[in-house]
Amino acid sequence: MQIYNTLTNQKEEFKPIHPGKVMMYVCGPTVYNYIHIGNARSAVAFDTVRRYLEYRGYDVTYVSNFTDVDDKIIKASNETGMSVSELTEKYINAFYADTDALNIKRATINPRVMDNMQEIIDFVQDLIEKGAAYAADGDVYFRTRKFKNYGQLSGQAIDDLEQGASERITAEEQAKKEDPLDFALWKKAKPNEISWDSPWGKGRPGWHIECSVMATKYLADTIDIHAGGADLEFPHHENEIAQSESKTEKRFVNYWMHNGFVTIGKENEKMSKSLGNFVTVHDLVKKVDPQVVRFFMSTTHYRRPIQYTEENLQEAKNNLEKLTTAYRNLNYRLQDAAEGIDEQQEKAFKTQITAFVTAMDDDFNVQNGMTSIYEMAKLMNIYSEQSVVKCDTIHFMLNEFTKITSVLGIKMPQAELLDGEIEKLIEKRNQARQAKDYQLSDEIRDQLKAQGIILEDTAQGTRWRRE
């Protein structure tokens, strides 16, 4: 498997730190409003990556944070009259509702800044003690030039960065900073602003420090994959590397992944709250089937931009319908299918499965993978029109197609199994168990479970019930 590493600007063979396991950190939302589909792009892109890694047999620990205190949240709190905690709780719940609608798997852990304040303070203190940071009138800054590889991720020269920083810095900051490039780890509290006690006085964390703390706390000092939007390469991820590696004196991340933007309209303008040209997931899924939105977003390669237009959404809807229709057509033929296997048909289907895996192993090239998925749908349609079809082959094709489309976060329509069909599958499973074919036995159990059928193996035989 090859992954494009932003740090080296090339594809590299994926070698996890621990065989069979993946530690993955994805920058999550700042929770002061509903997420727009530009925000959702990152969540969908890396949920698809996670799902594919799991499809390939990896055990993925997926950590994605909530930023629940920062300037935007404080501003929104003041404008709405809600406390910071009330505001962030509202939009964390909204985030879950929106991402659940898009069939984005919940993270293994969703840590929050407020729950990790002591760890953040300790991390900053450690950087001060190492000489990588300094306190200045209640603020704490990182000594950027002390980190020799600064700028490597975003490919920027330190002198160019210094010139840009000098133009943006205020006179007050200039008086506090040793160098215009230095960035805040801890911010001194302003009057009537949420704050925490620290060795440097009341204040709150800078934005960048929180991800360094939570990635290393909940995963490890060195993790496999760190991901986020392309707009986070600089300064956020650049600063994360500098902070983390200065503290741990270890490589922070082995593979950096960044997704492309969502653009809107024919002008391909980047969607963002600051430009006011955004469409929230909260509103969109009221008008458009969430599965269509998910399909629209998950079928473009994660590094490419997505152009949001009504026409492109409609095209996604049409293409998704082709897949679900093929699935329904074949599923319908179970009622008159003969016993047995059609080896030639399964061989052709397996060829497309292999092609899908080959495409996705190449930096999750979902667009090439979609070619194989459409070919599978074509094979399903052709087979469903044959005069004689075999029951085992239909189940094989439906099951494999369900697994592969679930990598994209798409759920195939499940027709309710008739009691007679369930009994046939249970008998087939019993035969597989007697033959010690435990893989087939487990596949049948999983197939039934996916359709809400729970098996209970007892001394008197196998019983079943509907969930």
C-alpha positions as a Python dict, from the first residue, in 0.01 Angstrom:
ca = {
    (1, 'M'): (0, 0, 0),
    (2, 'Q'): (127, 344, -99),
    (3, 'I'): (39, 672, 76),
    (4, 'Y'): (127, 1019, -50),
    (5, 'N'): (321, 1183, 233),
    (6, 'T'): (289, 1562, 231),
    (7, 'L'): (614, 1587, 428),
    (8, 'T'): (819, 1427, 148),
    (9, 'N'): (587, 1514, -145),
    (10, 'Q'): (591, 1158, -270),
    (11, 'K'): (415, 826, -236),
    (12, 'E'): (569, 594, 19),
    (13, 'E'): (503, 234, 114),
    (14, 'F'): (284, 223, 421),
    (15, 'K'): (460, 53, 710),
    (16, 'P'): (270, 91, 1039),
    (17, 'I'): (468, 122, 1359),
    (18, 'H'): (292, -184, 1504),
    (19, 'P'): (206, -459, 1251),
    (20, 'G'): (-168, -482, 1188),
    (21, 'K'): (-246, -163, 1384),
    (22, 'V'): (-279, 201, 1274),
    (23, 'M'): (-265, 510, 1496),
    (24, 'M'): (-445, 790, 1313),
    (25, 'Y'): (-512, 1148, 1425),
    (26, 'V'): (-742, 1379, 1226),
    (27, 'C'): (-790, 1745, 1315),
    (28, 'G'): (-1152, 1793, 1414),
    (29, 'P'): (-1387, 2094, 1415),
    (30, 'T'): (-1388, 2415, 1615),
    (31, 'V'): (-1737, 2384, 1758),
    (32, 'Y'): (-1902, 2725, 1738),
    (33, 'N'): (-2141, 2666, 1445),
    (34, 'Y'): (-2280, 2393, 1221),
    (35, 'I'): (-2021, 2234, 994),
    (36, 'H'): (-2038, 2317, 624),
    (37, 'I'): (-1961, 2063, 354),
    (38, 'G'): (-1608, 2199, 325),
    (39, 'N'): (-1554, 2091, 687),
    (40, 'A'): (-1730, 1762, 618),
    (41, 'R'): (-1493, 1691, 328),
    (42, 'S'): (-1210, 1614, 568),
    (43, 'A'): (-1431, 1396, 787),
    (44, 'V'): (-1562, 1201, 485),
    (45, 'A'): (-1219, 1170, 318),
    (46, 'F'): (-1045, 1027, 621),
    (47, 'D'): (-1342, 815, 726),
    (48, 'T'): (-1307, 654, 382),
    (49, 'V'): (-933, 606, 442),
    (50, 'R'): (-1008, 454, 783),
    (51, 'R'): (-1275, 223, 639),
    (52, 'Y'): (-1039, 102, 370),
    (53, 'L'): (-761, 34, 620),
    (54, 'E'): (-1012, -168, 823),
    (55, 'Y'): (-1128, -347, 507),
    (56, 'R'): (-764, -448, 455),
    (57, 'G'): (-755, -593, 804),
    (58, 'Y'): (-594, -315, 1009),
    (59, 'D'): (-707, -234, 1363),
    (60, 'V'): (-739, 147, 1347),
    (61, 'T'): (-735, 372, 1653),
    (62, 'Y'): (-888, 691, 1517),
    (63, 'V'): (-858, 1008, 1726),
    (64, 'S'): (-1024, 1333, 1620),
    (65, 'N'): (-1041, 1632, 1854),
    (66, 'F'): (-1300, 1895, 1932),
    (67, 'T'): (-1159, 2246, 1974),
    (68, 'D'): (-1397, 2372, 2243),
    (69, 'V'): (-1220, 2694, 2338),
    (70, 'D'): (-1070, 2956, 2105),
    (71, 'D'): (-1128, 3314, 1979),
    (72, 'K'): (-1421, 3222, 1749),
    (73, 'I'): (-1596, 3030, 2026),
    (74, 'I'): (-1553, 3316, 2274),
    (75, 'K'): (-1689, 3562, 2016),
    (76, 'A'): (-1991, 3340, 1942),
    (77, 'S'): (-2050, 3293, 2315),
    (78, 'N'): (-2060, 3670, 2369),
    (79, 'E'): (-2292, 3721, 2071),
    (80, 'T'): (-2541, 3449, 2170),
    (81, 'G'): (-2532, 3497, 2546),
    (82, 'M'): (-2461, 3125, 2588),
    (83, 'S'): (-2174, 3010, 2805),
    (84, 'V'): (-1877, 2859, 2621),
    (85, 'S'): (-1969, 2515, 2756),
    (86, 'E'): (-2333, 2546, 2648),
    (87, 'L'): (-2236, 2668, 2303),
    (88, 'T'): (-1978, 2398, 2240),
    (89, 'E'): (-2202, 2120, 2373),
    (90, 'K'): (-2475, 2231, 2132),
    (91, 'Y'): (-2246, 2217, 1830),
    (92, 'I'): (-2070, 1897, 1933),
    (93, 'N'): (-2412, 1731, 1938),
    (94, 'A'): (-2489, 1892, 1601),
    (95, 'F'): (-2159, 1761, 1463),
    (96, 'Y'): (-2249, 1407, 1567),
    (97, 'A'): (-2596, 1440, 1413),
    (98, 'D'): (-2455, 1568, 1083),
    (99, 'T'): (-2173, 1315, 1058),
    (100, 'D'): (-2400, 1027, 1162),
    (101, 'A'): (-2630, 1128, 876),
    (102, 'L'): (-2333, 1102, 637),
    (103, 'N'): (-2250, 758, 782),
    (104, 'I'): (-1914, 877, 916),
    (105, 'K'): (-1796, 632, 1180),
    (106, 'R'): (-1747, 793, 1518),
    (107, 'A'): (-1387, 832, 1626),
    (108, 'T'): (-1238, 586, 1870),
    (109, 'I'): (-1177, 893, 2089),
    (110, 'N'): (-1303, 1253, 2049),
    (111, 'P'): (-1093, 1441, 2305),
    (112, 'R'): (-1179, 1799, 2401),
    (113, 'V'): (-939, 2080, 2486),
    (114, 'M'): (-1112, 2163, 2814),
    (115, 'D'): (-1070, 1804, 2934),
    (116, 'N'): (-695, 1814, 2875),
    (117, 'M'): (-599, 2150, 3023),
    (118, 'Q'): (-352, 2017, 3279),
    (119, 'E'): (-175, 1810, 3014),
    (120, 'I'): (-152, 2119, 2792),
    (121, 'I'): (-2, 2326, 3076),
    (122, 'D'): (247, 2048, 3153),
    (123, 'F'): (344, 2022, 2785),
    (124, 'V'): (407, 2398, 2762),
    (125, 'Q'): (606, 2394, 3087),
    (126, 'D'): (822, 2114, 2949),
    (127, 'L'): (897, 2320, 2637),
    (128, 'I'): (1000, 2615, 2854),
    (129, 'E'): (1231, 2395, 3058),
    (130, 'K'): (1392, 2264, 2739),
    (131, 'G'): (1454, 2621, 2620),
    (132, 'A'): (1217, 2578, 2325),
    (133, 'A'): (964, 2829, 2465),
    (134, 'Y'): (954, 3137, 2688),
    (135, 'A'): (699, 3328, 2897),
    (136, 'A'): (634, 3696, 2829),
    (137, 'D'): (385, 3893, 3039),
    (138, 'G'): (135, 3608, 3077),
    (139, 'D'): (181, 3471, 2726),
    (140, 'V'): (406, 3182, 2628),
    (141, 'Y'): (574, 3167, 2285),
    (142, 'F'): (756, 2894, 2098),
    (143, 'R'): (1108, 2977, 1974),
    (144, 'T'): (1050, 2887, 1611),
    (145, 'R'): (1411, 2922, 1497),
    (146, 'K'): (1520, 2670, 1759),
    (147, 'F'): (1350, 2401, 1551),
    (148, 'K'): (1583, 2339, 1259),
    (149, 'N'): (1330, 2172, 1022),
    (150, 'Y'): (1065, 2443, 1051),
    (151, 'G'): (894, 2496, 714),
    (152, 'Q'): (968, 2148, 578),
    (153, 'L'): (605, 2030, 571),
    (154, 'S'): (472, 2333, 384),
    (155, 'G'): (788, 2375, 177),
    (156, 'Q'): (854, 2732, 291),
    (157, 'A'): (1187, 2900, 357),
    (158, 'I'): (1237, 3049, 703),
    (159, 'D'): (1336, 3390, 561),
    (160, 'D'): (1016, 3414, 357),
    (161, 'L'): (814, 3317, 662),
    (162, 'E'): (989, 3584, 870),
    (163, 'Q'): (896, 3855, 621),
    (164, 'G'): (531, 3747, 623),
    (165, 'A'): (522, 3730, 1003),
    (166, 'S'): (673, 4076, 1034),
    (167, 'E'): (393, 4219, 821),
    (168, 'R'): (116, 4059, 1029),
    (169, 'I'): (245, 4115, 1382),
    (170, 'T'): (104, 4395, 1599),
    (171, 'A'): (320, 4638, 1792),
    (172, 'E'): (205, 4479, 2119),
    (173, 'E'): (310, 4133, 2001),
    (174, 'Q'): (638, 4268, 1868),
    (175, 'A'): (721, 4403, 2212),
    (176, 'K'): (661, 4059, 2370),
    (177, 'K'): (816, 3832, 2109),
    (178, 'E'): (1185, 3760, 2075),
    (179, 'D'): (1127, 3694, 1704),
    (180, 'P'): (831, 3773, 1474),
    (181, 'L'): (817, 3401, 1378),
    (182, 'D'): (751, 3287, 1735),
    (183, 'F'): (395, 3161, 1788),
    (184, 'A'): (171, 3144, 2096),
    (185, 'L'): (147, 2831, 2309),
    (186, 'W'): (-47, 3002, 2587),
    (187, 'K'): (-250, 3325, 2571),
    (188, 'K'): (-297, 3565, 2860),
    (189, 'A'): (-665, 3602, 2954),
    (190, 'K'): (-851, 3919, 2862),
    (191, 'P'): (-1114, 4066, 3099),
    (192, 'N'): (-1431, 3852, 3134),
    (193, 'E'): (-1281, 3578, 2913),
    (194, 'I'): (-1286, 3207, 2998),
    (195, 'S'): (-949, 3113, 3147),
    (196, 'W'): (-750, 2864, 3350),
    (197, 'D'): (-483, 2910, 3616),
    (198, 'S'): (-129, 2838, 3500),
    (199, 'P'): (230, 2908, 3612),
    (200, 'W'): (218, 3216, 3386),
    (201, 'G'): (-114, 3351, 3514),
    (202, 'K'): (-472, 3308, 3398),
    (203, 'G'): (-507, 3222, 3031),
    (204, 'R'): (-592, 2957, 2774),
    (205, 'P'): (-406, 2748, 2516),
    (206, 'G'): (-301, 2860, 2173),
    (207, 'W'): (-468, 2669, 1890),
    (208, 'H'): (-170, 2460, 1778),
    (209, 'I'): (-65, 2316, 2114),
    (210, 'E'): (-388, 2127, 2174),
    (211, 'C'): (-341, 1879, 1887),
    (212, 'S'): (19, 1806, 1984),
    (213, 'V'): (-96, 1726, 2338),
    (214, 'M'): (-396, 1513, 2243),
    (215, 'A'): (-220, 1320, 1963),
    (216, 'T'): (67, 1221, 2192),
    (217, 'K'): (-157, 1158, 2494),
    (218, 'Y'): (-418, 939, 2327),
    (219, 'L'): (-192, 769, 2071),
    (220, 'A'): (187, 792, 2115),
    (221, 'D'): (487, 1022, 2078),
    (222, 'T'): (521, 890, 1721),
    (223, 'I'): (203, 809, 1529),
    (224, 'D'): (136, 652, 1191),
    (225, 'I'): (-95, 902, 1020),
    (226, 'H'): (-189, 1264, 1090),
    (227, 'A'): (-449, 1412, 858),
    (228, 'G'): (-650, 1726, 791),
    (229, 'G'): (-740, 1985, 530),
    (230, 'A'): (-474, 2131, 302),
    (231, 'D'): (-526, 2469, 471),
    (232, 'L'): (-385, 2321, 794),
    (233, 'E'): (-40, 2244, 649),
    (234, 'F'): (74, 2591, 753),
    (235, 'P'): (86, 2708, 1018),
    (236, 'H'): (-111, 2452, 1221),
    (237, 'H'): (59, 2127, 1128),
    (238, 'E'): (397, 2294, 1085),
    (239, 'N'): (370, 2419, 1442),
    (240, 'E'): (249, 2083, 1570),
    (241, 'I'): (564, 1919, 1436),
    (242, 'A'): (789, 2184, 1593),
    (243, 'Q'): (621, 2161, 1936),
    (244, 'S'): (591, 1784, 1949),
    (245, 'E'): (939, 1698, 1828),
    (246, 'S'): (1098, 1963, 2049),
    (247, 'K'): (931, 1806, 2352),
    (248, 'T'): (965, 1434, 2276),
    (249, 'E'): (1285, 1450, 2067),
    (250, 'K'): (1122, 1189, 1842),
    (251, 'R'): (965, 1196, 1497),
    (252, 'F'): (604, 1307, 1548),
    (253, 'V'): (427, 1162, 1243),
    (254, 'N'): (530, 907, 980),
    (255, 'Y'): (268, 995, 715),
    (256, 'W'): (106, 1335, 672),
    (257, 'M'): (-216, 1337, 466),
    (258, 'H'): (-408, 1644, 347),
    (259, 'N'): (-739, 1663, 163),
    (260, 'G'): (-838, 1908, -111),
    (261, 'F'): (-1093, 2186, -68),
    (262, 'V'): (-1459, 2199, -163),
    (263, 'T'): (-1515, 2475, -417),
    (264, 'I'): (-1853, 2626, -495),
    (265, 'G'): (-2009, 2745, -819),
    (266, 'K'): (-1856, 2774, -1162),
    (267, 'E'): (-1591, 3016, -1030),
    (268, 'N'): (-1449, 2734, -812),
    (269, 'E'): (-1428, 2962, -510),
    (270, 'K'): (-1314, 2789, -192),
    (271, 'M'): (-1605, 2731, 46),
    (272, 'S'): (-1550, 2894, 385),
    (273, 'K'): (-1741, 3062, 666),
    (274, 'S'): (-1526, 3375, 631),
    (275, 'L'): (-1639, 3420, 269),
    (276, 'G'): (-2001, 3351, 359),
    (277, 'N'): (-2040, 3112, 64),
    (278, 'F'): (-2093, 2793, 262),
    (279, 'V'): (-2364, 2527, 268),
    (280, 'T'): (-2410, 2354, 603),
    (281, 'V'): (-2454, 1978, 624),
    (282, 'H'): (-2737, 2051, 871),
    (283, 'D'): (-2938, 2224, 596),
    (284, 'L'): (-2825, 2015, 300),
    (285, 'V'): (-2933, 1676, 437),
    (286, 'K'): (-3286, 1814, 483),
    (287, 'K'): (-3310, 1859, 106),
    (288, 'V'): (-3082, 1588, -32),
    (289, 'D'): (-3055, 1221, 64),
    (290, 'P'): (-2751, 1203, 298),
    (291, 'Q'): (-2633, 891, 111),
    (292, 'V'): (-2615, 1100, -209),
    (293, 'V'): (-2410, 1366, -29),
    (294, 'R'): (-2178, 1098, 110),
    (295, 'F'): (-2141, 935, -234),
    (296, 'F'): (-2073, 1274, -393),
    (297, 'M'): (-1793, 1344, -148),
    (298, 'S'): (-1637, 1000, -108),
    (299, 'T'): (-1597, 921, -479),
    (300, 'T'): (-1340, 1194, -547),
    (301, 'H'): (-977, 1127, -460),
    (302, 'Y'): (-907, 1283, -122),
    (303, 'R'): (-626, 1510, -250),
    (304, 'R'): (-834, 1656, -533),
    (305, 'P'): (-1077, 1948, -494),
    (306, 'I'): (-1450, 1882, -510),
    (307, 'Q'): (-1668, 2122, -707),
    (308, 'Y'): (-2003, 2165, -535),
    (309, 'T'): (-2280, 2231, -787),
    (310, 'E'): (-2640, 2115, -819),
    (311, 'E'): (-2540, 1937, -1141),
    (312, 'N'): (-2263, 1740, -969),
    (313, 'L'): (-2496, 1642, -685),
    (314, 'Q'): (-2752, 1520, -940),
    (315, 'E'): (-2485, 1319, -1121),
    (316, 'A'): (-2389, 1157, -789),
    (317, 'K'): (-2754, 1072, -726),
    (318, 'N'): (-2788, 911, -1070),
    (319, 'N'): (-2470, 705, -1027),
    (320, 'L'): (-2569, 589, -680),
    (321, 'E'): (-2908, 479, -813),
    (322, 'K'): (-2731, 265, -1075),
    (323, 'L'): (-2546, 82, -798),
    (324, 'T'): (-2848, 33, -572),
    (325, 'T'): (-3062, -78, -869),
    (326, 'A'): (-2804, -341, -964),
    (327, 'Y'): (-2803, -462, -604),
    (328, 'R'): (-3184, -480, -588),
    (329, 'N'): (-3206, -658, -923),
    (330, 'L'): (-2974, -934, -811),
    (331, 'N'): (-3122, -956, -463),
    (332, 'Y'): (-3466, -1008, -621),
    (333, 'R'): (-3344, -1320, -800),
    (334, 'L'): (-3283, -1500, -470),
    (335, 'Q'): (-3649, -1603, -474),
    (336, 'D'): (-3601, -1833, -775),
    (337, 'A'): (-3228, -1910, -752),
    (338, 'A'): (-3106, -2267, -783),
    (339, 'E'): (-2869, -2427, -535),
    (340, 'G'): (-2497, -2417, -609),
    (341, 'I'): (-2219, -2195, -740),
    (342, 'D'): (-2151, -2030, -1075),
    (343, 'E'): (-1772, -2041, -1073),
    (344, 'Q'): (-1723, -1840, -1392),
    (345, 'Q'): (-1938, -1556, -1261),
    (346, 'E'): (-1759, -1549, -925),
    (347, 'K'): (-1420, -1550, -1099),
    (348, 'A'): (-1517, -1242, -1304),
    (349, 'F'): (-1643, -1069, -989),
    (350, 'K'): (-1324, -1150, -796),
    (351, 'T'): (-1120, -994, -1079),
    (352, 'Q'): (-1298, -664, -1014),
    (353, 'I'): (-1248, -695, -638),
    (354, 'T'): (-875, -736, -699),
    (355, 'A'): (-877, -433, -930),
    (356, 'F'): (-1054, -230, -661),
    (357, 'V'): (-793, -325, -400),
    (358, 'T'): (-510, -244, -643),
    (359, 'A'): (-657, 102, -706),
    (360, 'M'): (-716, 179, -338),
    (361, 'D'): (-371, 53, -242),
    (362, 'D'): (-236, 333, -463),
    (363, 'D'): (-291, 623, -222),
    (364, 'F'): (-663, 543, -186),
    (365, 'N'): (-733, 614, -554),
    (366, 'V'): (-1108, 593, -519),
    (367, 'Q'): (-1177, 724, -869),
    (368, 'N'): (-998, 427, -1025),
    (369, 'G'): (-1165, 209, -764),
    (370, 'M'): (-1504, 333, -881),
    (371, 'T'): (-1433, 193, -1228),
    (372, 'S'): (-1421, -153, -1070),
    (373, 'I'): (-1736, -88, -865),
    (374, 'Y'): (-1931, 8, -1179),
    (375, 'E'): (-1800, -309, -1347),
    (376, 'M'): (-1926, -512, -1051),
    (377, 'A'): (-2268, -350, -1088),
    (378, 'K'): (-2265, -437, -1459),
    (379, 'L'): (-2184, -802, -1379),
    (380, 'M'): (-2467, -806, -1125),
    (381, 'N'): (-2715, -669, -1378),
    (382, 'I'): (-2611, -919, -1644),
    (383, 'Y'): (-2630, -1211, -1403),
    (384, 'S'): (-2969, -1105, -1269),
    (385, 'E'): (-3111, -1131, -1623),
    (386, 'Q'): (-2994, -1490, -1680),
    (387, 'S'): (-3261, -1759, -1687),
    (388, 'V'): (-3081, -1971, -1427),
    (389, 'V'): (-2892, -1815, -1135),
    (390, 'K'): (-2721, -1982, -841),
    (391, 'C'): (-2807, -1895, -480),
    (392, 'D'): (-2451, -1915, -340),
    (393, 'T'): (-2314, -1696, -617),
    (394, 'I'): (-2581, -1432, -562),
    (395, 'H'): (-2500, -1423, -191),
    (396, 'F'): (-2128, -1400, -268),
    (397, 'M'): (-2175, -1106, -505),
    (398, 'L'): (-2416, -921, -278),
    (399, 'N'): (-2194, -966, 27),
    (400, 'E'): (-1875, -857, -147),
    (401, 'F'): (-2048, -561, -310),
    (402, 'T'): (-2184, -455, 29),
    (403, 'K'): (-1836, -473, 185),
    (404, 'I'): (-1677, -268, -93),
    (405, 'T'): (-1945, 2, -109),
    (406, 'S'): (-1929, 29, 270),
    (407, 'V'): (-1566, 142, 228),
    (408, 'L'): (-1720, 451, 67),
    (409, 'G'): (-1970, 480, 352),
    (410, 'I'): (-2257, 370, 128),
    (411, 'K'): (-2525, 134, 257),
    (412, 'M'): (-2687, -101, 10),
    (413, 'P'): (-3067, -146, 42),
    (414, 'Q'): (-3141, -454, 246),
    (415, 'A'): (-3451, -650, 152),
    (416, 'E'): (-3589, -836, 451),
    (417, 'L'): (-3500, -1204, 439),
    (418, 'L'): (-3786, -1451, 435),
    (419, 'D'): (-3794, -1711, 710),
    (420, 'G'): (-3722, -1988, 460),
    (421, 'E'): (-3412, -1807, 331),
    (422, 'I'): (-3284, -1765, 687),
    (423, 'E'): (-3330, -2136, 758),
    (424, 'K'): (-3139, -2222, 438),
    (425, 'L'): (-2848, -1998, 536),
    (426, 'I'): (-2840, -2143, 888),
    (427, 'E'): (-2827, -2495, 744),
    (428, 'K'): (-2545, -2390, 511),
    (429, 'R'): (-2361, -2239, 810),
    (430, 'N'): (-2406, -2562, 1009),
    (431, 'Q'): (-2256, -2758, 721),
    (432, 'A'): (-1964, -2515, 703),
    (433, 'R'): (-1898, -2554, 1075),
    (434, 'Q'): (-1904, -2933, 1048),
    (435, 'A'): (-1653, -2906, 764),
    (436, 'K'): (-1442, -2670, 981),
    (437, 'D'): (-1487, -2395, 719),
    (438, 'Y'): (-1500, -2127, 986),
    (439, 'Q'): (-1446, -1843, 741),
    (440, 'L'): (-1767, -1929, 553),
    (441, 'S'): (-1948, -1984, 883),
    (442, 'D'): (-1848, -1637, 1005),
    (443, 'E'): (-1940, -1477, 673),
    (444, 'I'): (-2293, -1621, 691),
    (445, 'R'): (-2331, -1505, 1053),
    (446, 'D'): (-2212, -1154, 951),
    (447, 'Q'): (-2444, -1151, 650),
    (448, 'L'): (-2742, -1234, 870),
    (449, 'K'): (-2637, -986, 1136),
    (450, 'A'): (-2615, -709, 873),
    (451, 'Q'): (-2982, -777, 798),
    (452, 'G'): (-3087, -772, 1160),
    (453, 'I'): (-3084, -1148, 1218),
    (454, 'I'): (-2919, -1260, 1543),
    (455, 'L'): (-2802, -1622, 1572),
    (456, 'E'): (-2786, -1805, 1902),
    (457, 'D'): (-2595, -2135, 1906),
    (458, 'T'): (-2740, -2365, 2172),
    (459, 'A'): (-2704, -2731, 2267),
    (460, 'Q'): (-3034, -2795, 2090),
    (461, 'G'): (-2919, -2625, 1767),
    (462, 'T'): (-2903, -2277, 1621),
    (463, 'R'): (-3187, -2038, 1696),
    (464, 'W'): (-3247, -1703, 1533),
    (465, 'R'): (-3436, -1385, 1605),
    (466, 'R'): (-3483, -1048, 1444),
    (467, 'E'): (-3331, -745, 1617),
}
